[in-house]
Amino acid sequence: MPQWCRTLGPEIALKAALQASGTVPVVMAAFDFDPAARGYVKSLARPGGTVTGISDDATTLSIKRLSLLKELRPGLAKVAMLWNRDDLGMSLRYKASADAAQSMGISVQALGVREPDDFEGVFEAMKREPPGAILMVSDSLTLLNRKRVIDYAAAERLPAIYETEGVVRDGGLMSYAADDRESFERGGALVERIFKGAKPGELPFEQPTRYLFVINLKTAKALGLTIPPALLARADDVIE
């Protein structure tokens, strides 16, 4: 996803594109929310209107991220989930993550935020009731405050997993996310089909086929964590 989209947030970027384009087709790529659940398209199989693209499955990704946390910390019993509660799309994504955690026998510490000042309250809540790990749902609010979350996790020696690899490059521990390069290439293929006459509303949304698992080994060492060899071997990229 382009940096301006990450800064604004994927849904805000989509809204801006729709408002600016009118009836011009919009192809989504590397966006991390369900456009059908948010009412931008009729369904992923038959979008209707002017929007199509690439969209992932929040439930499947949540299960994978939680599985990675549990492999790192086998006794994991509670995970703190941090998300923007004012963003309906991210609230739906949080719910998918929470349902996935509960299905795996992991309790959820729900920590929704609405503004930057809320992060201090979130950190105080985690100090009162320490979780075993953190999962941060990415949107404009949480990404703009990612350094605070990274610093808190470091201070409390908490493993955390994120939805974008950029947070790991900024010092976060782990991420599992769709490969942006593949998503953009496939998005480009959809654009080509539209230029050749296909109607975007008749082009089903596609799901990414390549996902990247990234570990920041320097952060792991700072947290006092030993990454299991089998987990490390599965990483697509290791930051040292």
C-alpha positions in Angstrom: 0.0 0.0 0.0 1.4 3.4 -0.8 2.7 5.4 2.2 0.0 8.0 1.8 -2.7 5.3 2.1 -1.0 3.9 5.2 -0.9 7.4 6.8 -4.5 8.2 6.0 -5.8 4.7 6.6 -7.1 2.4 3.9 -10.8 3.3 4.3 -10.2 7.0 4.2 -8.0 6.5 1.1 -10.8 4.5 -0.6 -13.4 7.2 0.3 -11.1 9.9 -1.1 -10.6 7.9 -4.3 -14.3 7.4 -4.8 -15.1 11.1 -4.1 -12.4 12.3 -6.5 -13.1 9.8 -9.3 -16.9 9.9 -9.6 -17.7 7.1 -12.1 -14.1 6.2 -12.8 -13.2 2.6 -11.8 -11.3 2.1 -8.6 -9.1 -0.9 -8.1 -8.1 -1.7 -4.5 -4.8 -3.4 -3.8 -3.1 -4.2 -0.5 -6.1 -3.0 1.5 -6.8 -4.7 4.8 -10.6 -4.5 5.3 -13.6 -6.1 3.8 -15.3 -3.7 1.4 -18.5 -5.8 1.3 -18.9 -5.7 5.1 -18.5 -1.9 4.9 -21.0 -1.4 2.1 -18.7 -0.3 -0.6 -19.6 -3.2 -2.8 -22.6 -5.6 -3.0 -20.4 -8.7 -2.5 -16.8 -9.8 -3.1 -18.0 -12.2 -5.8 -19.9 -9.6 -7.7 -19.0 -6.1 -6.5 -21.4 -4.0 -8.7 -20.6 -0.4 -9.1 -17.1 0.9 -9.9 -14.9 -0.9 -7.3 -13.0 -4.1 -7.4 -9.5 -5.3 -6.3 -7.7 -7.4 -3.7 -9.0 -8.0 -0.2 -7.8 -10.4 2.4 -9.7 -12.6 4.9 -9.5 -11.0 8.4 -10.5 -14.2 10.2 -7.9 -16.4 8.5 -5.1 -13.8 9.0 -6.1 -13.4 12.7 -5.8 -17.1 13.3 -2.4 -17.2 11.7 -1.1 -14.2 13.7 -2.3 -15.7 16.9 -0.8 -19.1 16.0 2.5 -17.4 15.5 2.3 -15.7 18.9 1.3 -19.0 20.5 4.2 -20.8 18.9 6.6 -18.1 20.3 4.9 -18.3 23.7 3.2 -21.7 24.0 1.6 -20.9 27.3 -0.1 -17.8 25.9 -3.5 -17.4 27.7 -4.4 -13.8 27.1 -3.7 -11.3 24.3 -4.3 -7.6 24.4 -5.9 -6.4 21.2 -5.5 -2.7 20.3 -7.7 -1.1 17.7 -9.5 2.1 16.7 -13.0 1.7 18.1 -14.3 4.7 16.1 -13.5 3.0 12.8 -16.2 0.4 12.0 -14.0 -1.4 9.5 -11.3 -1.9 12.1 -13.9 -2.8 14.7 -15.1 -5.6 12.4 -11.4 -6.6 12.0 -11.0 -6.6 15.8 -14.1 -8.8 16.2 -12.7 -11.3 13.7 -9.4 -11.4 15.7 -11.3 -11.7 19.0 -13.5 -14.5 17.7 -10.4 -16.3 16.4 -8.6 -16.0 19.8 -11.5 -17.3 21.7 -11.8 -20.3 19.3 -8.1 -21.0 20.2 -8.7 -20.8 24.0 -7.0 -17.4 24.3 -8.8 -14.7 26.3 -8.9 -11.2 24.9 -8.2 -7.9 26.6 -10.1 -5.5 24.4 -8.3 -2.1 24.3 -10.1 0.2 21.9 -8.8 3.7 21.3 -10.5 6.8 19.8 -7.7 9.4 20.0 -4.0 9.6 20.8 -4.6 10.5 24.5 -6.3 7.1 24.9 -3.1 5.2 24.5 -1.9 6.1 28.1 -5.1 4.6 29.4 -4.5 1.5 27.4 -1.0 1.1 28.8 -2.3 1.6 32.3 -4.9 -1.1 31.7 -2.2 -3.5 30.6 -0.1 -2.7 33.6 -3.0 -3.5 35.9 -3.8 -6.7 34.1 -0.8 -7.8 32.1 -1.5 -9.8 28.9 0.8 -12.4 27.5 1.2 -10.6 24.2 -0.2 -7.8 22.0 -2.0 -7.8 18.6 -2.4 -4.4 17.1 -5.0 -3.8 14.4 -3.6 -1.3 11.9 -5.3 1.9 10.9 -4.3 5.5 10.7 -4.7 6.1 14.5 -2.7 3.0 15.6 -0.1 3.4 12.9 0.6 7.0 13.7 1.1 6.0 17.4 3.0 2.8 16.6 6.2 4.0 18.3 4.4 4.3 21.6 3.1 0.8 21.3 6.5 -0.5 20.3 8.2 1.3 23.2 5.6 0.0 25.7 6.0 -3.6 24.5 9.8 -3.2 24.9 9.5 -1.7 28.4 7.2 -4.5 29.6 9.0 -7.2 27.6 5.8 -8.2 25.8 5.9 -10.0 22.4 3.6 -8.2 19.8 2.5 -9.0 16.3 1.4 -6.4 13.8 -0.5 -6.3 10.5 2.1 -4.5 8.5 5.8 -5.2 8.1 6.7 -1.5 8.3 6.0 -1.6 12.0 8.5 -4.4 12.4 11.1 -2.4 10.5 10.4 0.4 13.0 11.2 -1.9 15.9 8.1 -4.1 16.4 8.7 -7.8 17.0 6.7 -9.6 14.3 4.3 -9.1 11.4 2.3 -11.4 9.1 0.7 -9.7 6.2 -0.1 -10.0 2.5 2.9 -9.3 0.1 2.2 -5.8 -1.1 4.2 -6.4 -4.3 2.0 -9.3 -5.3 -1.1 -7.4 -4.5 -0.1 -4.5 -6.6 0.9 -6.8 -9.5 -2.5 -8.5 -9.4 -4.2 -5.1 -9.0 -2.4 -4.0 -12.1 -3.7 -7.0 -13.9 -7.3 -6.0 -13.0 -6.6 -2.5 -14.3 -5.5 -4.0 -17.6 -8.6 -6.1 -17.8 -10.7 -2.9 -17.2 -8.8 -1.0 -19.9 -9.7 -3.9 -22.3 -13.4 -3.5 -21.6 -14.2 -5.5 -18.4 -16.6 -3.8 -16.0 -15.2 -3.5 -12.5 -18.5 -4.4 -10.9 -18.4 -7.8 -12.7 -14.8 -8.6 -11.6 -14.8 -10.6 -8.4 -12.5 -9.4 -5.6 -9.4 -11.6 -5.3 -7.5 -12.7 -2.2 -3.7 -12.4 -1.9 -1.9 -15.7 -2.4 1.5 -14.7 -0.9 1.9 -13.6 2.8 5.1 -12.5 4.4 6.2 -13.4 8.0 8.8 -10.9 9.2 10.7 -11.0 12.5 12.9 -8.3 14.0 15.6 -10.4 15.7 17.2 -7.3 17.3 13.9 -6.6 19.0 13.6 -10.2 20.2 17.0 -10.1 21.8 16.1 -6.8 23.5 12.9 -8.4 24.9 14.9 -11.4 26.1 13.1 -13.7 23.8 14.6 -16.7 22.1 12.8 -17.3 18.8 12.2 -21.1 18.3 14.4 -22.3 15.4 11.3 -23.7 13.6 9.6 -20.4 13.8 12.7 -18.5 12.7 13.1 -20.8 9.7 9.7 -19.9 8.4 10.3 -16.2 8.4 10.4 -14.6 5.0 12.6 -11.8 6.3 14.7 -11.5 9.5 15.8 -8.0 10.6 19.0 -8.1 12.5 
